[in-house]
Amino acid sequence: MFVAQFLGALNDNLLKNALVIQVAYGRSESSSEVEVIVTVATALFILPYFIFSATAGELADKFAKMQLIRTLKLWEIGVMILAAAGFLFNGGIGIGLTILFLLGVQAAFFGPVKYGILPELLAPEELLAGNAVVEAGTFLAILIGTIAGGLLILMPAGPAIVSAALLICAIGGWIASLFIPRTEGGAAELRINPNITAETWKVLRYANESAEMRWIILGNSWFWLVAIALVSQFPNYAKDVLGADNRVVTLFLTLNSLGIGAGSLLAGRLLQGKISLKLVPISALAMGVFATDLWVSDGRHIGSGLMNAREFLTLAQNWRVSFDLTAVAVAAGIFIVPLYALMQAKSESHHRSRVVAANNVWNALFMVGAGLGSALMLKFGATVTDIFLVVGLANFVVAFGSWRLRKARAPLLEK
């Protein structure tokens, strides 16, 4: 299961970044056209989460999840064959965007199955550690896929290399899925609702009926809002604030992914298998402190030209910036793991995947909100570091609210 989801996340980001870099550096579009294409590409990948999450949750609750994973991995192979054809035969932007949408559909269906199957494969005392390993692996895969996609596509035989890598990962993920232990079907009597809009509303309403589940899902979504708000500003922060080049952006992405992965594993060790929210207020407070310190930190390069990663790390003030970025990521990893584990543990087995589907819809809404909010702030004169300040201050509010919530509802929320 871990290998199947790891290779899937790696493939998603390898394809997305290879396509974006190919558009940015390998074609004749203007910079404004490239920005539009990148924005549309991101939207097309997120859109399926709004459209198909509810149906995905229904299918995952009705049928055996390990069989669904195998089917979805075959879907991924089909998408990657189309992607390889697009890269090798110089497919247009329309072909690339279509492939991204199809990949987003596969990811939207995979999410409820991935998180819904963990309680079926793991003992209750293993659930927290299992989520920690999955989260750490996911962000490591995102890092590897993002960097590899950008590097490989610009090589002399880049399209062929990327195509081969995509197919190898997709086939490898399918082979791994064949070794997932057999799981039983869930709610066999469940009827799949063809009205996607009505079913999405129904799933959201069901998840909202439980006050505890509502707060758990909002906490999960907050993690993604913070992640998108910060990571999306790395290029602007590196270039406009620090005077650094794209290699420093890669350094920031590396620190972010490794930090979240380390924080996820650390959460499992600190909680020792007990699903508890006691670390959530502390980690939210830490995110607030270190995000706010990014607003205070002065890492601007006073020389001429953009500095590379080596020059960046030779300046003492930039070690503070690097530490803050890493610390925010570690705290975020500690924040998210118990929330995912608790969502699985507190949801009924025959309805678990639909709860995960509701969570995915809210995640997508918060990610879109982070992007729109950041864009509006920049449009009306705010700086990149002002965005970091707002994220930091908001985390102080989340830390206080989650502390009050845990204090009031600990017997209900924790297992």
C-alpha positions as CSV (number, residue, x, y, z in Angstrom):
1,M,0.0,0.0,0.0
2,F,2.8,2.4,0.9
3,V,4.7,1.7,-2.4
4,A,1.5,2.1,-4.4
5,Q,0.6,5.5,-2.9
6,F,4.2,6.7,-2.9
7,L,4.7,6.0,-6.7
8,G,1.3,7.6,-7.4
9,A,2.2,10.8,-5.6
10,L,5.6,10.8,-7.3
11,N,4.0,10.4,-10.7
12,D,1.5,13.2,-10.1
13,N,4.2,15.7,-9.3
14,L,6.6,14.4,-11.9
15,L,4.0,14.9,-14.7
16,K,2.7,18.3,-13.4
17,N,6.1,19.9,-13.0
18,A,7.5,18.4,-16.3
19,L,4.5,19.9,-18.1
20,V,4.8,23.3,-16.4
21,I,8.6,23.5,-17.0
22,Q,8.1,22.4,-20.6
23,V,5.6,25.2,-21.1
24,A,7.8,27.8,-19.3
25,Y,11.1,27.0,-21.0
26,G,10.4,24.9,-24.1
27,R,7.7,26.9,-25.9
28,S,7.3,30.4,-27.3
29,E,4.4,31.6,-25.1
30,S,4.9,34.9,-23.3
31,S,5.4,35.1,-19.6
32,S,1.8,36.3,-19.1
33,E,0.5,33.3,-21.2
34,V,2.7,30.9,-19.1
35,E,1.2,32.3,-15.9
36,V,-2.3,31.7,-17.2
37,I,-1.4,28.2,-18.3
38,V,0.1,27.3,-15.0
39,T,-2.9,28.7,-13.1
40,V,-5.3,26.7,-15.4
41,A,-3.2,23.6,-14.9
42,T,-3.4,23.9,-11.1
43,A,-7.2,24.5,-11.3
44,L,-7.8,21.5,-13.6
45,F,-5.9,19.2,-11.2
46,I,-8.0,20.4,-8.2
47,L,-11.4,20.6,-9.9
48,P,-12.0,16.8,-9.9
49,Y,-11.9,16.8,-6.1
50,F,-15.0,19.0,-6.1
51,I,-16.7,17.0,-8.8
52,F,-15.9,13.4,-8.0
53,S,-15.0,13.1,-4.3
54,A,-18.5,12.2,-3.1
55,T,-18.8,9.4,-5.8
56,A,-15.3,8.2,-4.9
57,G,-16.4,7.9,-1.3
58,E,-19.5,6.0,-2.2
59,L,-17.5,3.5,-4.3
60,A,-14.9,3.0,-1.6
61,D,-17.5,2.3,1.0
62,K,-19.4,-0.1,-1.2
63,F,-16.6,-2.2,-2.8
64,A,-13.5,-3.9,-1.6
65,K,-10.9,-1.1,-1.3
66,M,-7.9,-3.2,-2.4
67,Q,-9.7,-4.1,-5.7
68,L,-10.5,-0.4,-6.3
69,I,-6.9,0.5,-5.8
70,R,-5.8,-2.0,-8.4
71,T,-8.4,-0.6,-10.8
72,L,-7.3,2.9,-10.2
73,K,-3.7,1.9,-10.8
74,L,-4.7,0.6,-14.2
75,W,-6.4,3.9,-14.8
76,E,-3.1,5.6,-13.9
77,I,-1.2,3.5,-16.4
78,G,-3.7,4.5,-19.1
79,V,-3.2,8.2,-18.3
80,M,0.6,7.9,-18.3
81,I,0.5,6.2,-21.7
82,L,-1.4,9.3,-23.0
83,A,1.0,11.6,-21.2
84,A,4.0,9.7,-22.8
85,A,2.4,10.1,-26.2
86,G,1.9,13.8,-25.6
87,F,5.6,14.3,-24.6
88,L,7.0,12.2,-27.4
89,F,4.9,13.6,-30.2
90,N,4.9,17.2,-29.1
91,G,1.2,17.3,-28.0
92,G,-0.3,20.7,-27.6
93,I,-1.2,22.6,-24.4
94,G,-4.7,21.3,-24.7
95,I,-3.5,17.7,-24.6
96,G,-1.4,18.4,-21.6
97,L,-4.2,20.0,-19.7
98,T,-6.6,17.2,-20.6
99,I,-4.1,14.7,-19.2
100,L,-3.7,16.7,-16.0
101,F,-7.5,16.7,-15.5
102,L,-7.6,12.9,-16.0
103,L,-4.8,12.5,-13.5
104,G,-6.7,14.7,-11.1
105,V,-9.8,12.4,-11.5
106,Q,-7.6,9.4,-10.6
107,A,-6.2,11.2,-7.6
108,A,-9.7,12.3,-6.4
109,F,-10.9,8.6,-6.5
110,F,-7.7,7.4,-4.9
111,G,-7.9,9.6,-1.8
112,P,-10.9,8.1,0.0
113,V,-9.6,4.6,-0.8
114,K,-6.1,5.3,0.5
115,Y,-7.2,6.7,3.8
116,G,-10.2,4.5,4.1
117,I,-8.2,1.3,3.8
118,L,-5.7,2.0,6.5
119,P,-8.0,1.0,9.5
120,E,-8.7,-2.2,7.6
121,L,-5.0,-3.0,7.2
122,L,-3.7,-1.9,10.6
123,A,-4.5,-2.6,14.2
124,P,-6.0,0.3,16.2
125,E,-2.7,0.9,18.0
126,E,-0.9,1.0,14.6
127,L,-3.1,3.5,13.0
128,L,-1.3,6.6,14.1
129,A,2.1,5.3,13.0
130,G,0.6,4.2,9.7
131,N,-0.7,7.6,9.0
132,A,2.7,9.1,10.0
133,V,4.5,6.8,7.5
134,V,2.0,7.6,4.7
135,E,2.2,11.4,5.2
136,A,6.0,11.3,5.3
137,G,6.2,9.1,2.2
138,T,3.7,11.4,0.4
139,F,5.7,14.5,0.9
140,L,9.0,12.8,0.1
141,A,7.3,11.6,-3.2
142,I,6.1,15.2,-3.9
143,L,9.7,16.5,-3.4
144,I,11.3,13.8,-5.7
145,G,8.6,14.2,-8.4
146,T,8.7,18.0,-8.4
147,I,12.5,18.2,-8.6
148,A,12.8,15.3,-11.1
149,G,10.1,16.6,-13.4
150,G,11.9,20.0,-13.7
151,L,15.4,18.5,-14.2
152,L,14.5,15.6,-16.6
153,I,12.3,17.4,-19.0
154,L,15.1,19.9,-19.9
155,M,17.6,17.2,-20.7
156,P,18.4,16.6,-24.4
157,A,16.2,13.5,-24.4
158,G,14.0,14.9,-21.7
159,P,10.5,14.0,-23.2
160,A,11.6,10.3,-23.7
161,I,13.2,10.1,-20.2
162,V,10.1,11.6,-18.5
163,S,7.8,9.3,-20.5
164,A,9.8,6.3,-19.4
165,A,9.8,7.4,-15.8
166,L,6.0,8.0,-15.8
167,L,5.3,4.5,-17.2
168,I,7.8,2.8,-14.9
169,C,6.2,4.4,-11.8
170,A,2.7,3.7,-13.0
171,I,3.4,0.0,-13.7
172,G,5.4,-0.3,-10.5
173,G,2.4,1.1,-8.5
174,W,0.0,-1.4,-10.1
175,I,2.4,-4.3,-9.3
176,A,2.6,-3.1,-5.7
177,S,-1.2,-3.0,-5.5
178,L,-1.4,-6.7,-6.3
179,F,0.3,-7.4,-3.0
180,I,-2.1,-5.4,-0.8
181,P,-3.9,-7.8,1.5
182,R,-7.5,-8.7,0.6
183,T,-10.1,-6.5,2.2
184,E,-13.9,-7.2,2.3
185,G,-16.5,-5.0,0.7
186,G,-18.3,-2.5,2.9
187,A,-21.9,-1.4,2.6
188,A,-23.0,-3.8,-0.2
189,E,-26.6,-2.3,0.0
190,L,-25.3,1.2,-0.8
191,R,-26.8,2.6,-4.0
192,I,-24.5,4.9,-6.0
193,N,-26.2,8.2,-6.5
194,P,-25.7,9.4,-10.1
195,N,-26.5,13.0,-9.1
196,I,-23.0,14.2,-8.2
197,T,-24.1,17.6,-6.8
198,A,-26.7,16.1,-4.6
199,E,-24.4,13.4,-3.3
200,T,-21.6,15.9,-2.6
201,W,-24.0,18.0,-0.5
202,K,-25.2,14.9,1.2
203,V,-21.7,13.8,2.1
204,L,-20.7,17.2,3.4
205,R,-23.9,17.4,5.5
206,Y,-23.3,14.0,7.0
207,A,-19.7,14.9,8.0
208,N,-21.0,18.2,9.5
209,E,-23.6,16.5,11.7
210,S,-20.9,15.5,14.2
211,A,-19.3,18.5,15.9
212,E,-16.2,16.5,16.6
213,M,-15.8,15.4,12.9
214,R,-16.5,18.9,11.7
215,W,-13.6,20.3,13.8
216,I,-11.3,17.4,12.7
217,I,-12.0,18.1,9.0
218,L,-11.5,21.8,9.4
219,G,-8.2,21.1,11.2
220,N,-7.1,18.9,8.2
221,S,-8.1,21.6,5.8
222,W,-6.2,24.3,7.8
223,F,-3.0,22.3,7.2
224,W,-3.5,22.5,3.5
225,L,-4.3,26.2,3.6
226,V,-1.1,26.9,5.4
227,A,1.0,24.6,3.1
228,I,-0.4,26.2,-0.1
229,A,-0.2,29.8,1.3
230,L,3.5,29.4,2.1
231,V,4.8,27.1,-0.7
232,S,3.1,29.1,-3.5
233,Q,5.0,32.1,-2.4
234,F,8.5,30.5,-2.4
235,P,9.4,31.7,-5.9
236,N,8.3,35.3,-5.1
237,Y,10.0,35.2,-1.6
238,A,13.3,33.9,-3.0
239,K,13.5,36.3,-5.9
240,D,11.8,39.5,-4.7
241,V,12.6,39.4,-1.0
242,L,15.9,37.5,-0.7
243,G,17.4,38.2,-4.1
244,A,17.9,34.5,-4.8
245,D,17.5,32.3,-7.9
246,N,15.4,29.2,-8.7
247,R,17.9,26.9,-7.0
248,V,17.0,28.5,-3.6
249,V,13.4,27.8,-4.4
250,T,14.3,24.2,-4.8
251,L,16.1,24.3,-1.5
252,F,12.9,25.7,0.1
253,L,10.8,23.0,-1.4
254,T,13.3,20.4,-0.1
255,L,13.2,21.8,3.4
256,N,9.4,21.9,3.3
257,S,8.9,18.3,2.2
258,L,11.6,16.9,4.5
259,G,10.3,19.0,7.4
260,I,6.7,17.7,7.0
261,G,8.0,14.2,6.6
262,A,10.1,14.4,9.7
263,G,7.3,16.1,11.7
264,S,4.9,13.3,10.6
265,L,7.2,10.6,11.9
266,L,8.0,12.6,15.0
267,A,4.3,12.8,15.8
268,G,4.0,9.0,15.7
269,R,7.0,8.7,18.1
270,L,5.8,11.4,20.5
271,L,2.3,10.0,20.8
272,Q,3.5,6.4,21.0
273,G,0.4,5.0,19.2
274,K,-2.2,6.9,21.3
275,I,-4.5,8.9,19.0
276,S,-4.6,12.2,20.9
277,L,-4.9,15.9,20.0
278,K,-2.6,17.1,22.7
279,L,0.1,18.0,20.1
280,V,-2.3,19.9,17.8
281,P,-2.4,23.2,19.8
282,I,1.4,23.1,20.4
283,S,2.2,22.5,16.8
284,A,-0.2,25.2,15.6
285,L,1.5,27.6,18.1
286,A,4.9,26.6,16.7
287,M,3.6,27.2,13.1
288,G,2.5,30.7,14.2
289,V,5.8,31.6,15.9
290,F,8.1,30.5,13.0
291,A,5.8,31.9,10.2
292,T,5.7,35.2,12.0
293,D,9.5,35.1,12.4
294,L,9.8,34.9,8.6
295,W,8.1,38.3,8.5
296,V,10.7,39.6,10.9
297,S,13.8,37.9,9.4
298,D,16.0,40.0,7.1
299,G,17.7,37.7,4.6
300,R,18.0,40.2,1.7
301,H,21.1,39.8,-0.4
302,I,22.9,43.2,-0.8
303,G,25.1,42.2,-3.7
304,S,24.3,42.5,-7.4
305,G,22.5,39.7,-9.3
306,L,20.5,36.8,-7.9
307,M,22.4,34.5,-5.5
308,N,22.4,30.8,-5.9
309,A,21.9,28.2,-3.1
310,R,25.6,28.1,-2.1
311,E,25.8,31.8,-1.8
312,F,22.5,31.9,0.0
313,L,23.8,29.5,2.7
314,T,27.0,31.4,3.2
315,L,25.1,34.3,4.7
316,A,24.4,33.9,8.4
317,Q,21.0,35.6,8.3
318,N,19.7,33.1,5.8
319,W,20.2,30.2,8.2
320,R,17.5,31.8,10.3
321,V,15.2,31.9,7.3
322,S,16.0,28.2,6.5
323,F,15.4,27.2,10.1
324,D,12.1,29.0,10.2
325,L,10.9,27.4,7.0
326,T,12.0,23.9,8.2
327,A,10.4,24.5,11.7
328,V,7.1,25.5,10.2
329,A,7.1,22.3,8.1
330,V,8.0,20.1,11.0
331,A,5.2,21.6,13.1
332,A,2.8,21.1,10.2
333,G,3.7,17.4,10.1
334,I,3.1,17.0,13.8
335,F,-0.2,18.9,13.4
336,I,-1.7,16.8,10.6
337,V,-1.0,13.2,11.6
338,P,-3.2,12.9,14.7
339,L,-6.0,14.6,12.9
340,Y,-6.0,12.2,10.0
341,A,-5.7,9.2,12.4
342,L,-8.6,10.5,14.5
343,M,-10.8,11.1,11.4
344,Q,-10.4,7.4,10.5
345,A,-10.8,6.1,14.0
346,K,-13.9,8.2,14.8
347,S,-15.8,7.5,11.5
348,E,-18.1,4.5,11.2
349,S,-16.5,1.8,9.0
350,H,-19.3,1.6,6.5
351,H,-19.2,5.4,6.1
352,R,-15.5,6.1,6.5
353,S,-14.5,6.7,2.9
354,R,-17.4,9.2,2.4
355,V,-16.1,11.1,5.5
356,V,-12.7,11.2,3.8
357,A,-14.4,12.4,0.6
358,A,-16.0,15.3,2.6
359,N,-12.6,16.0,4.0
360,N,-11.1,16.2,0.5
361,V,-13.7,18.6,-0.7
362,W,-13.0,20.9,2.2
363,N,-9.3,20.5,1.6
364,A,-9.7,21.7,-2.0
365,L,-11.8,24.6,-0.9
366,F,-9.2,25.7,1.6
367,M,-6.4,25.4,-1.0
368,V,-8.3,27.5,-3.5
369,G,-9.0,30.0,-0.7
370,A,-5.3,30.2,0.1
371,G,-4.5,30.9,-3.5
372,L,-7.2,33.5,-3.9
373,G,-6.4,35.2,-0.6
374,S,-2.7,35.4,-1.4
375,A,-3.4,36.8,-4.9
376,L,-5.8,39.5,-3.5
377,M,-3.3,40.5,-0.8
378,L,-0.6,40.9,-3.4
379,K,-2.9,42.8,-5.8
380,F,-3.8,45.4,-3.1
381,G,-0.2,46.1,-2.2
382,A,0.8,43.5,0.5
383,T,4.2,41.9,0.3
384,V,5.1,38.2,0.4
385,T,6.2,38.5,4.0
386,D,2.9,40.1,4.9
387,I,1.3,36.9,3.8
388,F,3.6,35.0,6.1
389,L,2.6,37.3,8.9
390,V,-1.1,36.7,8.3
391,V,-0.6,33.0,8.3
392,G,1.4,33.2,11.5
393,L,-1.2,35.3,13.3
394,A,-4.0,33.1,12.1
395,N,-2.1,30.1,13.5
396,F,-2.1,31.7,17.0
397,V,-5.9,31.8,16.7
398,V,-6.0,28.2,15.6
399,A,-3.7,27.2,18.5
400,F,-5.9,28.9,21.1
401,G,-9.1,27.5,19.5
402,S,-7.8,23.9,19.3
403,W,-6.6,24.1,22.9
404,R,-10.1,25.2,24.1
405,L,-11.7,22.5,21.9
406,R,-9.4,19.7,23.3
407,K,-10.0,20.9,26.8
408,A,-13.8,20.8,26.4
409,R,-14.1,17.7,24.3
410,A,-11.1,15.5,25.0
411,P,-13.1,12.5,26.2
412,L,-15.1,12.5,22.9
413,L,-12.3,13.4,20.5
414,E,-9.5,11.1,21.7
415,K,-9.0,7.4,21.6
